[in-house]
């Protein structure tokens, strides 16, 4: 009886550790994602230098490509590419396997949601003294 109880406890512990270490099943973010953001900008900086006067708020529509070069479980990395600029990005997928967070090297914070196979919508916020940006973009995997 004691042996059966020890074996049952060992089985529960092993099953628990397998669940805790599970990293498969996250969406594959690797590849190119394209989309056009709709944003409002005040100031000037990387990705947002063109159009209007920097001292006045201006609306922008700008094409971006996310080139996701690698992924390890929920973590991914790559580049943000526009016609004028390219910069690094680092991201993670939340445990719900739909919510996406990533950061860039300009101080931006991005939150998004996978909305279907090969599609996700993000919203980007960049608060700074030099450049303020609020924008959303629907990306489609190419």
N, CA, C and O atoms as CSV, one atom per row, in Angstrom:
chain,resi,resn,atom,element,x,y,z
A,1,UNK,N,N,0.821,-1.191,0.000
A,1,UNK,CA,C,0.000,0.000,0.000
A,1,UNK,C,C,0.867,1.258,0.000
A,1,UNK,O,O,0.600,2.220,-0.720
A,2,UNK,N,N,1.924,1.221,0.837
A,2,UNK,CA,C,2.832,2.356,0.913
A,2,UNK,C,C,3.514,2.586,-0.443
A,2,UNK,O,O,3.692,3.730,-0.861
A,3,UNK,N,N,3.894,1.505,-1.125
A,3,UNK,CA,C,4.548,1.593,-2.429
A,3,UNK,C,C,3.606,2.218,-3.461
A,3,UNK,O,O,4.029,3.047,-4.267
A,4,UNK,N,N,2.347,1.827,-3.438
A,4,UNK,CA,C,1.361,2.380,-4.370
A,4,UNK,C,C,1.197,3.879,-4.139
A,4,UNK,O,O,1.114,4.641,-5.102
A,5,UNK,N,N,1.149,4.310,-2.893
A,5,UNK,CA,C,1.004,5.737,-2.565
A,5,UNK,C,C,2.221,6.523,-3.041
A,5,UNK,O,O,2.075,7.621,-3.578
A,6,UNK,N,N,3.422,5.972,-2.849
A,6,UNK,CA,C,4.652,6.646,-3.295
A,6,UNK,C,C,4.656,6.751,-4.818
A,6,UNK,O,O,5.011,7.795,-5.364
A,7,UNK,N,N,4.265,5.679,-5.508
A,7,UNK,CA,C,4.238,5.698,-6.975
A,7,UNK,C,C,3.198,6.707,-7.476
A,7,UNK,O,O,3.448,7.416,-8.451
A,8,UNK,N,N,2.053,6.777,-6.828
A,8,UNK,CA,C,1.010,7.738,-7.228
A,8,UNK,C,C,1.507,9.162,-7.035
A,8,UNK,O,O,1.290,10.013,-7.899
A,9,UNK,N,N,2.176,9.437,-5.905
A,9,UNK,CA,C,2.718,10.772,-5.640
A,9,UNK,C,C,3.788,11.126,-6.662
A,9,UNK,O,O,3.830,12.256,-7.148
A,10,UNK,N,N,4.655,10.171,-6.994
A,10,UNK,CA,C,5.696,10.410,-7.999
A,10,UNK,C,C,5.065,10.729,-9.349
A,10,UNK,O,O,5.537,11.613,-10.064
A,11,UNK,N,N,4.000,10.012,-9.698
A,11,UNK,CA,C,3.307,10.275,-10.966
A,11,UNK,C,C,2.717,11.665,-11.014
A,11,UNK,O,O,2.799,12.342,-12.039
A,12,UNK,N,N,2.122,12.100,-9.916
A,12,UNK,CA,C,1.551,13.454,-9.852
A,12,UNK,C,C,2.645,14.498,-9.990
A,12,UNK,O,O,2.484,15.472,-10.726
A,13,UNK,N,N,3.767,14.305,-9.285
A,13,UNK,CA,C,4.878,15.262,-9.359
A,13,UNK,C,C,5.464,15.333,-10.767
A,13,UNK,O,O,5.760,16.420,-11.264
A,14,UNK,N,N,5.632,14.175,-11.410
A,14,UNK,CA,C,6.158,14.166,-12.781
A,14,UNK,C,C,5.191,14.846,-13.746
A,14,UNK,O,O,5.617,15.605,-14.616
A,15,UNK,N,N,3.918,14.583,-13.601
A,15,UNK,CA,C,2.920,15.229,-14.469
A,15,UNK,C,C,2.929,16.729,-14.258
A,15,UNK,O,O,2.829,17.488,-15.223
A,16,UNK,N,N,3.046,17.170,-13.020
A,16,UNK,CA,C,3.089,18.602,-12.716
A,16,UNK,C,C,4.298,19.266,-13.315
A,16,UNK,O,O,4.196,20.382,-13.824
A,17,UNK,N,N,5.475,18.597,-13.270
A,17,UNK,CA,C,6.673,19.211,-13.835
A,17,UNK,C,C,6.587,19.247,-15.356
A,17,UNK,O,O,7.106,20.177,-15.973
A,18,UNK,N,N,5.950,18.265,-15.970
A,18,UNK,CA,C,5.789,18.278,-17.426
A,18,UNK,C,C,4.920,19.448,-17.860
A,18,UNK,O,O,5.199,20.100,-18.867
A,19,UNK,N,N,3.863,19.710,-17.095
A,19,UNK,CA,C,2.984,20.841,-17.417
A,19,UNK,C,C,3.741,22.157,-17.243
A,19,UNK,O,O,3.630,23.050,-18.083
A,20,UNK,N,N,4.505,22.281,-16.164
A,20,UNK,CA,C,5.232,23.520,-15.885
A,20,UNK,C,C,6.279,23.797,-16.955
A,20,UNK,O,O,6.588,24.961,-17.207
A,21,UNK,N,N,6.832,22.778,-17.589
A,21,UNK,CA,C,7.872,22.966,-18.589
A,21,UNK,C,C,7.317,23.034,-20.018
A,21,UNK,O,O,8.086,23.236,-20.959
A,22,UNK,N,N,6.050,22.877,-20.193
A,22,UNK,CA,C,5.429,22.877,-21.519
A,22,UNK,C,C,5.595,24.241,-22.186
A,22,UNK,O,O,5.142,25.251,-21.647
A,23,UNK,N,N,6.235,24.281,-23.342
A,23,UNK,CA,C,6.374,25.534,-24.089
A,23,UNK,C,C,5.880,25.382,-25.522
A,23,UNK,O,O,5.870,26.361,-26.268
A,24,UNK,N,N,5.473,24.194,-25.923
A,24,UNK,CA,C,4.974,24.018,-27.285
A,24,UNK,C,C,3.537,24.521,-27.367
A,24,UNK,O,O,2.894,24.789,-26.352
A,25,UNK,N,N,3.062,24.639,-28.572
A,25,UNK,CA,C,1.681,25.058,-28.751
A,25,UNK,C,C,1.503,26.556,-28.913
A,25,UNK,O,O,0.390,27.021,-29.157
A,26,UNK,N,N,2.588,27.327,-28.781
A,26,UNK,CA,C,2.470,28.765,-29.032
A,26,UNK,C,C,2.441,29.005,-30.531
A,26,UNK,O,O,3.081,28.265,-31.279
A,27,UNK,N,N,1.713,30.025,-30.994
A,27,UNK,CA,C,1.664,30.313,-32.427
A,27,UNK,C,C,3.058,30.565,-32.987
A,27,UNK,O,O,3.913,31.140,-32.314
A,28,UNK,N,N,3.275,30.137,-34.205
A,28,UNK,CA,C,4.556,30.354,-34.884
A,28,UNK,C,C,4.584,31.772,-35.434
A,28,UNK,O,O,3.881,32.084,-36.394
A,29,UNK,N,N,5.387,32.621,-34.833
A,29,UNK,CA,C,5.470,34.027,-35.241
A,29,UNK,C,C,6.514,34.252,-36.329
A,29,UNK,O,O,6.558,35.334,-36.915
A,30,UNK,N,N,7.350,33.265,-36.611
A,30,UNK,CA,C,8.447,33.436,-37.566
A,30,UNK,C,C,7.932,33.733,-38.969
A,30,UNK,O,O,6.913,33.198,-39.408
A,31,UNK,N,N,8.666,34.600,-39.657
A,31,UNK,CA,C,8.316,34.978,-41.019
A,31,UNK,C,C,8.025,36.467,-41.107
A,31,UNK,O,O,8.280,37.221,-40.168
A,32,UNK,N,N,7.494,36.873,-42.238
A,32,UNK,CA,C,7.186,38.287,-42.459
A,32,UNK,C,C,5.699,38.555,-42.283
A,32,UNK,O,O,4.844,37.810,-42.761
A,33,UNK,N,N,5.421,39.655,-41.574
A,33,UNK,CA,C,4.071,40.133,-41.327
A,33,UNK,C,C,3.999,41.548,-41.877
A,33,UNK,O,O,4.865,42.366,-41.566
A,34,UNK,N,N,2.994,41.857,-42.683
A,34,UNK,CA,C,2.864,43.191,-43.272
A,34,UNK,C,C,1.544,43.838,-42.872
A,34,UNK,O,O,0.521,43.176,-42.698
A,35,UNK,N,N,1.614,45.167,-42.734
A,35,UNK,CA,C,0.408,45.912,-42.410
A,35,UNK,C,C,0.654,47.405,-42.486
A,35,UNK,O,O,1.798,47.858,-42.533
A,36,UNK,N,N,-0.433,48.167,-42.499
A,36,UNK,CA,C,-0.364,49.630,-42.533
A,36,UNK,C,C,-0.977,50.166,-41.253
A,36,UNK,O,O,-2.126,49.873,-40.926
A,37,UNK,N,N,-0.181,50.968,-40.526
A,37,UNK,CA,C,-0.728,51.495,-39.281
A,37,UNK,C,C,-1.512,52.769,-39.523
A,37,UNK,O,O,-1.294,53.486,-40.499
A,38,UNK,N,N,-2.413,53.025,-38.623
A,38,UNK,CA,C,-3.152,54.280,-38.569
A,38,UNK,C,C,-2.759,54.913,-37.249
A,38,UNK,O,O,-3.073,54.395,-36.178
A,39,UNK,N,N,-2.067,56.040,-37.338
A,39,UNK,CA,C,-1.544,56.620,-36.117
A,39,UNK,C,C,-1.666,58.129,-36.069
A,39,UNK,O,O,-2.005,58.793,-37.048
A,40,UNK,N,N,-1.373,58.635,-34.886
A,40,UNK,CA,C,-1.263,60.066,-34.679
A,40,UNK,C,C,0.084,60.301,-33.996
A,40,UNK,O,O,0.458,59.587,-33.065
A,41,UNK,N,N,0.810,61.325,-34.480
A,41,UNK,CA,C,2.183,61.571,-34.067
A,41,UNK,C,C,2.341,63.039,-33.685
A,41,UNK,O,O,1.782,63.929,-34.326
A,42,UNK,N,N,3.108,63.269,-32.636
A,42,UNK,CA,C,3.536,64.614,-32.262
A,42,UNK,C,C,5.033,64.541,-32.056
A,42,UNK,O,O,5.510,63.763,-31.229
A,43,UNK,N,N,5.780,65.341,-32.797
A,43,UNK,CA,C,7.233,65.297,-32.731
A,43,UNK,C,C,7.794,64.549,-33.929
A,43,UNK,O,O,7.101,64.303,-34.916
A,44,UNK,N,N,9.071,64.194,-33.815
A,44,UNK,CA,C,9.743,63.529,-34.914
A,44,UNK,C,C,10.754,62.546,-34.356
A,44,UNK,O,O,11.378,62.805,-33.327
A,45,UNK,N,N,10.916,61.419,-35.033
A,45,UNK,CA,C,11.883,60.418,-34.604
A,45,UNK,C,C,11.837,59.230,-35.536
A,45,UNK,O,O,11.118,59.238,-36.535
A,46,UNK,N,N,12.610,58.204,-35.204
A,46,UNK,CA,C,12.678,57.004,-36.029
A,46,UNK,C,C,11.272,56.516,-36.351
A,46,UNK,O,O,10.421,56.439,-35.465
A,47,UNK,N,N,11.030,56.193,-37.591
A,47,UNK,CA,C,9.768,55.732,-38.158
A,47,UNK,C,C,8.733,56.840,-38.348
A,47,UNK,O,O,7.719,56.611,-39.006
A,48,UNK,N,N,8.957,58.033,-37.793
A,48,UNK,CA,C,7.924,59.076,-37.839
A,48,UNK,C,C,8.515,60.452,-38.103
A,48,UNK,O,O,8.257,61.397,-37.357
A,49,UNK,N,N,9.300,60.566,-39.154
A,49,UNK,CA,C,9.923,61.852,-39.480
A,49,UNK,C,C,9.156,62.644,-40.535
A,49,UNK,O,O,9.264,63.869,-40.579
A,50,UNK,N,N,8.402,61.983,-41.364
A,50,UNK,CA,C,7.789,62.649,-42.509
A,50,UNK,C,C,6.404,63.200,-42.206
A,50,UNK,O,O,5.748,62.789,-41.250
A,51,UNK,N,N,5.979,64.131,-43.035
A,51,UNK,CA,C,4.609,64.636,-42.993
A,51,UNK,C,C,4.360,65.698,-41.954
A,51,UNK,O,O,4.579,65.466,-40.765
A,52,UNK,N,N,3.914,66.840,-42.374
A,52,UNK,CA,C,3.469,67.896,-41.471
A,52,UNK,C,C,4.575,68.519,-40.642
A,52,UNK,O,O,5.760,68.283,-40.875
A,53,UNK,N,N,4.167,69.312,-39.682
A,53,UNK,CA,C,5.097,69.989,-38.793
A,53,UNK,C,C,5.262,69.162,-37.526
A,53,UNK,O,O,4.278,68.692,-36.955
A,54,UNK,N,N,6.504,68.984,-37.086
A,54,UNK,CA,C,6.784,68.163,-35.911
A,54,UNK,C,C,6.125,68.723,-34.653
A,54,UNK,O,O,5.828,67.963,-33.731
A,55,UNK,N,N,5.890,70.036,-34.595
A,55,UNK,CA,C,5.321,70.659,-33.393
A,55,UNK,C,C,3.797,70.551,-33.322
A,55,UNK,O,O,3.189,71.002,-32.351
A,56,UNK,N,N,3.179,69.955,-34.345
A,56,UNK,CA,C,1.722,69.817,-34.374
A,56,UNK,C,C,1.332,68.349,-34.534
A,56,UNK,O,O,2.005,67.613,-35.255
A,57,UNK,N,N,0.263,67.912,-33.877
A,57,UNK,CA,C,-0.192,66.527,-34.081
A,57,UNK,C,C,-0.549,66.298,-35.552
A,57,UNK,O,O,-1.144,67.162,-36.197
A,58,UNK,N,N,-0.182,65.135,-36.067
A,58,UNK,CA,C,-0.505,64.806,-37.454
A,58,UNK,C,C,-0.879,63.330,-37.552
A,58,UNK,O,O,-0.303,62.478,-36.876
A,59,UNK,N,N,-1.851,63.053,-38.405
A,59,UNK,CA,C,-2.246,61.668,-38.621
A,59,UNK,C,C,-1.349,61.068,-39.691
A,59,UNK,O,O,-0.888,61.755,-40.603
A,60,UNK,N,N,-1.110,59.760,-39.557
A,60,UNK,CA,C,-0.230,59.064,-40.498
A,60,UNK,C,C,-0.780,57.680,-40.798
A,60,UNK,O,O,-1.387,57.035,-39.943
A,61,UNK,N,N,-0.560,57.243,-42.012
A,61,UNK,CA,C,-0.750,55.851,-42.412
A,61,UNK,C,C,0.596,55.412,-42.961
A,61,UNK,O,O,1.108,56.008,-43.909
A,62,UNK,N,N,1.171,54.373,-42.368
A,62,UNK,CA,C,2.506,53.959,-42.774
A,62,UNK,C,C,2.599,52.447,-42.816
A,62,UNK,O,O,2.131,51.757,-41.910
A,63,UNK,N,N,3.212,51.935,-43.885
A,63,UNK,CA,C,3.394,50.494,-44.037
A,63,UNK,C,C,4.589,50.017,-43.214
A,63,UNK,O,O,5.651,50.640,-43.200
A,64,UNK,N,N,4.380,48.897,-42.533
A,64,UNK,CA,C,5.441,48.273,-41.762
A,64,UNK,C,C,5.489,46.784,-42.072
A,64,UNK,O,O,4.475,46.167,-42.399
A,65,UNK,N,N,6.687,46.223,-41.962
A,65,UNK,CA,C,6.886,44.776,-42.040
A,65,UNK,C,C,7.575,44.348,-40.760
A,65,UNK,O,O,8.578,44.939,-40.360
A,66,UNK,N,N,7.040,43.325,-40.119
A,66,UNK,CA,C,7.729,42.681,-39.014
A,66,UNK,C,C,8.403,41.452,-39.592
A,66,UNK,O,O,7.736,40.573,-40.140
A,67,UNK,N,N,9.711,41.386,-39.475
A,67,UNK,CA,C,10.470,40.243,-39.960
A,67,UNK,C,C,10.925,39.464,-38.724
A,67,UNK,O,O,11.957,39.770,-38.126
A,68,UNK,N,N,10.140,38.458,-38.356
A,68,UNK,CA,C,10.427,37.671,-37.159
A,68,UNK,C,C,11.408,36.572,-37.549
A,68,UNK,O,O,11.077,35.649,-38.293
A,69,UNK,N,N,12.622,36.698,-37.026
A,69,UNK,CA,C,13.721,35.819,-37.435
A,69,UNK,C,C,13.865,34.571,-36.572
A,69,UNK,O,O,14.408,33.563,-37.025
A,70,UNK,N,N,13.384,34.629,-35.337
A,70,UNK,CA,C,13.540,33.479,-34.464
A,70,UNK,C,C,12.476,33.424,-33.387
A,70,UNK,O,O,11.837,34.425,-33.061
A,71,UNK,N,N,12.302,32.226,-32.840
A,71,UNK,CA,C,11.324,32.026,-31.781
A,71,UNK,C,C,11.762,30.851,-30.926
A,71,UNK,O,O,12.244,29.841,-31.439
A,72,UNK,N,N,11.591,30.989,-29.615
A,72,UNK,CA,C,11.858,29.925,-28.665
A,72,UNK,C,C,10.662,29.861,-27.723
A,72,UNK,O,O,10.569,30.654,-26.785
A,73,UNK,N,N,9.745,28.922,-27.965
A,73,UNK,CA,C,8.521,28.846,-27.166
A,73,UNK,C,C,7.695,30.098,-27.348
A,73,UNK,O,O,7.268,30.402,-28.462
A,74,UNK,N,N,7.464,30.831,-26.270
A,74,UNK,CA,C,6.667,32.052,-26.331
A,74,UNK,C,C,7.480,33.284,-26.720
A,74,UNK,O,O,6.896,34.326,-27.018
A,75,UNK,N,N,8.808,33.195,-26.727
A,75,UNK,CA,C,9.685,34.347,-26.998
A,75,UNK,C,C,10.033,34.427,-28.478
A,75,UNK,O,O,10.280,33.404,-29.115
A,76,UNK,N,N,10.054,35.646,-29.031
A,76,UNK,CA,C,10.419,35.821,-30.433
A,76,UNK,C,C,11.211,37.113,-30.608
A,76,UNK,O,O,11.184,37.995,-29.749
A,77,UNK,N,N,11.919,37.211,-31.738
A,77,UNK,CA,C,12.756,38.372,-32.003
A,77,UNK,C,C,12.893,38.562,-33.507
A,77,UNK,O,O,12.697,37.636,-34.294
A,78,UNK,N,N,13.236,39.795,-33.883
A,78,UNK,CA,C,13.395,40.102,-35.296
A,78,UNK,C,C,13.585,41.582,-35.511
A,78,UNK,O,O,14.240,42.261,-34.720
A,79,UNK,N,N,12.998,42.085,-36.604
A,79,UNK,CA,C,13.159,43.487,-36.982
A,79,UNK,C,C,11.824,44.104,-37.374
A,79,UNK,O,O,10.927,43.429,-37.880
A,80,UNK,N,N,11.718,45.407,-37.127
A,80,UNK,CA,C,10.623,46.227,-37.634
A,80,UNK,C,C,11.195,46.992,-38.822
A,80,UNK,O,O,12.235,47.641,-38.707
A,81,UNK,N,N,10.515,46.915,-39.962
A,81,UNK,CA,C,11.030,47.535,-41.179
A,81,UNK,C,C,9.976,48.474,-41.760
A,81,UNK,O,O,8.818,48.096,-41.936
A,82,UNK,N,N,10.400,49.715,-42.057
A,82,UNK,CA,C,9.562,50.649,-42.814
A,82,UNK,C,C,10.373,51.070,-44.025
A,82,UNK,O,O,11.508,50.624,-44.194
A,83,UNK,N,N,9.809,51.924,-44.872
A,83,UNK,CA,C,10.555,52.347,-46.070
A,83,UNK,C,C,11.802,53.146,-45.701
A,83,UNK,O,O,12.740,53.225,-46.494
A,84,UNK,N,N,11.821,53.743,-44.501
A,84,UNK,CA,C,12.938,54.603,-44.104
A,84,UNK,C,C,13.836,54.006,-43.029
A,84,UNK,O,O,15.002,54.389,-42.932
A,85,UNK,N,N,13.339,53.095,-42.230
A,85,UNK,CA,C,14.070,52.639,-41.055
A,85,UNK,C,C,13.923,51.143,-40.832
A,85,UNK,O,O,12.955,50.524,-41.273
A,86,UNK,N,N,14.904,50.573,-40.137
A,86,UNK,CA,C,14.872,49.190,-39.676
A,86,UNK,C,C,15.431,49.165,-38.264
A,86,UNK,O,O,16.472,49.762,-37.990
A,87,UNK,N,N,14.738,48.475,-37.371
A,87,UNK,CA,C,15.210,48.374,-35.997
A,87,UNK,C,C,14.814,47.054,-35.381
A,87,UNK,O,O,13.917,46.376,-35.883
A,88,UNK,N,N,15.480,46.679,-34.288
A,88,UNK,CA,C,15.196,45.394,-33.645
A,88,UNK,C,C,13.893,45.387,-32.854
A,88,UNK,O,O,13.402,46.435,-32.435
A,89,UNK,N,N,13.340,44.191,-32.656
A,89,UNK,CA,C,12.191,44.007,-31.767
A,89,UNK,C,C,12.392,42.726,-30.969
A,89,UNK,O,O,12.995,41.766,-31.449
A,90,UNK,N,N,11.879,42.729,-29.748
A,90,UNK,CA,C,11.860,41.562,-28.871
A,90,UNK,C,C,10.435,41.391,-28.381
A,90,UNK,O,O,9.795,42.364,-27.983
A,91,UNK,N,N,9.927,40.157,-28.405
A,91,UNK,CA,C,8.539,39.965,-28.011
A,91,UNK,C,C,8.280,38.678,-27.262
A,91,UNK,O,O,9.108,37.768,-27.226
A,92,UNK,N,N,7.100,38.632,-26.664
A,92,UNK,CA,C,6.633,37.438,-25.963
A,92,UNK,C,C,5.144,37.252,-26.257
A,92,UNK,O,O,4.426,38.201,-26.573
A,93,UNK,N,N,4.708,36.005,-26.143
A,93,UNK,CA,C,3.294,35.659,-26.268
A,93,UNK,C,C,2.817,35.284,-24.870
A,93,UNK,O,O,3.459,34.482,-24.191
A,94,UNK,N,N,1.706,35.853,-24.438
A,94,UNK,CA,C,1.158,35.560,-23.107
A,94,UNK,C,C,0.664,34.113,-23.046
A,94,UNK,O,O,0.524,33.449,-24.073
A,95,UNK,N,N,0.406,33.643,-21.841
A,95,UNK,CA,C,-0.008,32.253,-21.644
A,95,UNK,C,C,-1.364,31.929,-22.278
A,95,UNK,O,O,-1.680,30.755,-22.474
A,96,UNK,N,N,-2.176,32.952,-22.606
A,96,UNK,CA,C,-3.436,32.676,-23.307
A,96,UNK,C,C,-3.215,32.323,-24.777
A,96,UNK,O,O,-4.153,31.954,-25.483
A,97,UNK,N,N,-1.960,32.440,-25.233
A,97,UNK,CA,C,-1.525,32.108,-26.599
A,97,UNK,C,C,-2.198,32.966,-27.664
A,97,UNK,O,O,-2.268,32.573,-28.828
A,98,UNK,N,N,-2.694,34.139,-27.268
A,98,UNK,CA,C,-3.307,35.090,-28.202
A,98,UNK,C,C,-2.761,36.499,-28.028
A,98,UNK,O,O,-2.647,37.247,-29.000
A,99,UNK,N,N,-2.420,36.868,-26.787
A,99,UNK,CA,C,-1.940,38.214,-26.508
A,99,UNK,C,C,-0.442,38.286,-26.778
A,99,UNK,O,O,0.327,37.434,-26.333
A,100,UNK,N,N,-0.041,39.326,-27.520
A,100,UNK,CA,C,1.349,39.507,-27.927
A,100,UNK,C,C,1.850,40.842,-27.378
A,100,UNK,O,O,1.151,41.853,-27.444
A,101,UNK,N,N,3.068,40.833,-26.836
A,101,UNK,CA,C,3.724,42.056,-26.376
A,101,UNK,C,C,5.093,42.126,-27.041
A,101,UNK,O,O,5.795,41.117,-27.120
A,102,UNK,N,N,5.478,43.304,-27.519
A,102,UNK,CA,C,6.855,43.464,-27.960
A,102,UNK,C,C,7.318,44.897,-27.764
A,102,UNK,O,O,6.514,45.815,-27.604
A,103,UNK,N,N,8.639,45.067,-27.780
A,103,UNK,CA,C,9.258,46.379,-27.608
A,103,UNK,C,C,10.214,46.618,-28.759
A,103,UNK,O,O,10.699,45.683,-29.396
A,104,UNK,N,N,10.474,47.903,-29.013
A,104,UNK,CA,C,11.454,48.274,-30.025
A,104,UNK,C,C,12.557,49.091,-29.361
A,104,UNK,O,O,12.545,49.284,-28.145
A,105,UNK,N,N,13.509,49.570,-30.157
A,105,UNK,CA,C,14.626,50.321,-29.586
A,105,UNK,C,C,14.389,51.831,-29.567
A,105,UNK,O,O,15.317,52.599,-29.316
A,106,UNK,N,N,13.161,52.258,-29.828
A,106,UNK,CA,C,12.863,53.694,-29.774
A,106,UNK,C,C,12.044,54.058,-28.538
A,106,UNK,O,O,11.652,55.213,-28.371
A,107,UNK,N,N,11.786,53.087,-27.680
A,107,UNK,CA,C,11.010,53.348,-26.475
A,107,UNK,C,C,9.541,53.020,-26.624
A,107,UNK,O,O,8.731,53.394,-25.777
A,108,UNK,N,N,9.187,52.317,-27.704
A,108,UNK,CA,C,7.789,51.978,-27.929
A,108,UNK,C,C,7.366,50.733,-27.189
A,108,UNK,O,O,8.168,49.829,-26.952
A,109,UNK,N,N,6.084,50.692,-26.822
A,109,UNK,CA,C,5.472,49.541,-26.159
A,109,UNK,C,C,4.298,49.085,-27.011
A,109,UNK,O,O,3.410,49.873,-27.337
A,110,UNK,N,N,4.302,47.805,-27.369
A,110,UNK,CA,C,3.309,47.291,-28.294
A,110,UNK,C,C,2.534,46.158,-27.627
A,110,UNK,O,O,3.124,45.242,-27.053
A,111,UNK,N,N,1.219,46.231,-27.709
A,111,UNK,CA,C,0.341,45.172,-27.224
A,111,UNK,C,C,-0.543,44.746,-28.386
A,111,UNK,O,O,-1.062,45.589,-29.118
A,112,UNK,N,N,-0.714,43.452,-28.554
A,112,UNK,CA,C,-1.528,42.974,-29.658
A,112,UNK,C,C,-2.271,41.709,-29.321
A,112,UNK,O,O,-2.124,41.136,-28.241
A,113,UNK,N,N,-3.081,41.286,-30.284
A,113,UNK,CA,C,-3.901,40.087,-30.116
A,113,UNK,C,C,-3.924,39.343,-31.445
A,113,UNK,O,O,-4.195,39.931,-32.492
A,114,UNK,N,N,-3.637,38.045,-31.393
A,114,UNK,CA,C,-3.794,37.208,-32.580
A,114,UNK,C,C,-5.284,37.102,-32.848
A,114,UNK,O,O,-6.048,36.702,-31.970
A,115,UNK,N,N,-5.704,37.462,-34.064
A,115,UNK,CA,C,-7.132,37.536,-34.377
A,115,UNK,C,C,-7.597,36.416,-35.300
A,115,UNK,O,O,-8.784,36.319,-35.612
A,116,UNK,N,N,-6.681,35.585,-35.730
A,116,UNK,CA,C,-7.017,34.479,-36.613
A,116,UNK,C,C,-5.742,33.897,-37.170
A,116,UNK,O,O,-4.650,34.364,-36.848
A,117,UNK,N,N,-5.865,32.901,-37.985
A,117,UNK,CA,C,-4.692,32.275,-38.571
A,117,UNK,C,C,-3.946,33.281,-39.445
A,117,UNK,O,O,-4.493,33.778,-40.430
A,118,UNK,N,N,-2.714,33.576,-39.090
A,118,UNK,CA,C,-1.894,34.482,-39.880
A,118,UNK,C,C,-2.282,35.943,-39.777
A,118,UNK,O,O,-1.958,36.726,-40.671
A,119,UNK,N,N,-2.971,36.334,-38.705
A,119,UNK,CA,C,-3.396,37.728,-38.530
A,119,UNK,C,C,-3.260,38.137,-37.063
A,119,UNK,O,O,-3.596,37.375,-36.157
A,120,UNK,N,N,-2.761,39.357,-36.851
A,120,UNK,CA,C,-2.853,39.918,-35.517
A,120,UNK,C,C,-2.877,41.431,-35.579
A,120,UNK,O,O,-2.299,42.050,-36.472
A,121,UNK,N,N,-3.566,42.010,-34.601
A,121,UNK,CA,C,-3.693,43.463,-34.503
A,121,UNK,C,C,-2.864,43.934,-33.320
A,121,UNK,O,O,-2.881,43.327,-32.249
A,122,UNK,N,N,-2.140,45.024,-33.530
A,122,UNK,CA,C,-1.343,45.602,-32.450
A,122,UNK,C,C,-1.706,47.068,-32.282
A,122,UNK,O,O,-2.198,47.715,-33.207
A,123,UNK,N,N,-1.457,47.571,-31.100
A,123,UNK,CA,C,-1.499,49.011,-30.860
A,123,UNK,C,C,-0.182,49.397,-30.218
A,123,UNK,O,O,0.322,48.715,-29.326
A,124,UNK,N,N,0.362,50.508,-30.691
A,124,UNK,CA,C,1.702,50.978,-30.338
A,124,UNK,C,C,1.587,52.302,-29.599
A,124,UNK,O,O,0.901,53.217,-30.054
A,125,UNK,N,N,2.255,52.402,-28.466
A,125,UNK,CA,C,2.290,53.649,-27.710
A,125,UNK,C,C,3.736,54.023,-27.462
A,125,UNK,O,O,4.539,53.207,-27.010
A,126,UNK,N,N,4.052,55.265,-27.765
A,126,UNK,CA,C,5.411,55.762,-27.544
A,126,UNK,C,C,5.331,57.117,-26.862
A,126,UNK,O,O,5.149,58.134,-27.531
A,127,UNK,N,N,5.462,57.146,-25.543
A,127,UNK,CA,C,5.456,58.424,-24.845
A,127,UNK,C,C,6.888,58.919,-24.615
A,127,UNK,O,O,7.687,58.234,-23.976
A,128,UNK,N,N,7.208,60.096,-25.130
A,128,UNK,CA,C,8.514,60.706,-24.846
A,128,UNK,C,C,8.419,62.199,-25.097
A,128,UNK,O,O,7.440,62.677,-25.671
A,129,UNK,N,N,9.415,62.923,-24.676
A,129,UNK,CA,C,9.439,64.371,-24.902
A,129,UNK,C,C,9.659,64.697,-26.373
A,129,UNK,O,O,9.136,65.693,-26.872
A,130,UNK,N,N,10.430,63.866,-27.072
A,130,UNK,CA,C,10.758,64.124,-28.477
A,130,UNK,C,C,9.659,63.692,-29.434
A,130,UNK,O,O,9.356,64.391,-30.401
A,131,UNK,N,N,9.064,62.538,-29.158
A,131,UNK,CA,C,8.064,61.981,-30.071
A,131,UNK,C,C,6.992,61.242,-29.283
A,131,UNK,O,O,7.290,60.368,-28.469
A,132,UNK,N,N,5.741,61.606,-29.538
A,132,UNK,CA,C,4.608,60.869,-28.973
A,132,UNK,C,C,3.876,60.203,-30.137
A,132,UNK,O,O,3.601,60.836,-31.156
A,133,UNK,N,N,3.567,58.919,-29.971
A,133,UNK,CA,C,2.874,58.177,-31.027
A,133,UNK,C,C,1.800,57.296,-30.395
A,133,UNK,O,O,2.033,56.663,-29.365
A,134,UNK,N,N,0.641,57.262,-31.009
A,134,UNK,CA,C,-0.404,56.288,-30.709
A,134,UNK,C,C,-0.871,55.751,-32.064
A,134,UNK,O,O,-1.326,56.514,-32.916
A,135,UNK,N,N,-0.756,54.439,-32.257
A,135,UNK,CA,C,-1.083,53.870,-33.566
A,135,UNK,C,C,-1.554,52.429,-33.412
A,135,UNK,O,O,-1.183,51.747,-32.456
A,136,UNK,N,N,-2.369,51.970,-34.354
A,136,UNK,CA,C,-2.795,50.571,-34.422
A,136,UNK,C,C,-2.558,50.046,-35.826
A,136,UNK,O,O,-2.559,50.806,-36.795
A,137,UNK,N,N,-2.354,48.730,-35.927
A,137,UNK,CA,C,-1.996,48.107,-37.190
A,137,UNK,C,C,-2.505,46.673,-37.200
A,137,UNK,O,O,-2.379,45.958,-36.206
A,138,UNK,N,N,-3.077,46.254,-38.316
A,138,UNK,CA,C,-3.453,44.861,-38.514
A,138,UNK,C,C,-2.394,44.218,-39.403
A,138,UNK,O,O,-2.231,44.606,-40.560
A,139,UNK,N,N,-1.678,43.238,-38.865
A,139,UNK,CA,C,-0.621,42.555,-39.623
A,139,UNK,C,C,-1.161,41.249,-40.186
A,139,UNK,O,O,-1.954,40.557,-39.547
A,140,UNK,N,N,-0.710,40.923,-41.407
A,140,UNK,CA,C,-1.062,39.670,-42.075
A,140,UNK,C,C,0.244,38.962,-42.419
A,140,UNK,O,O,1.157,39.559,-42.990
A,141,UNK,N,N,0.321,37.681,-42.064
A,141,UNK,CA,C,1.520,36.905,-42.346
A,141,UNK,C,C,1.613,36.639,-43.842
A,141,UNK,O,O,0.628,36.256,-44.474
A,142,UNK,N,N,2.772,36.839,-44.391
A,142,UNK,CA,C,3.003,36.673,-45.824
A,142,UNK,C,C,3.412,35.256,-46.166
A,142,UNK,O,O,3.646,34.945,-47.333
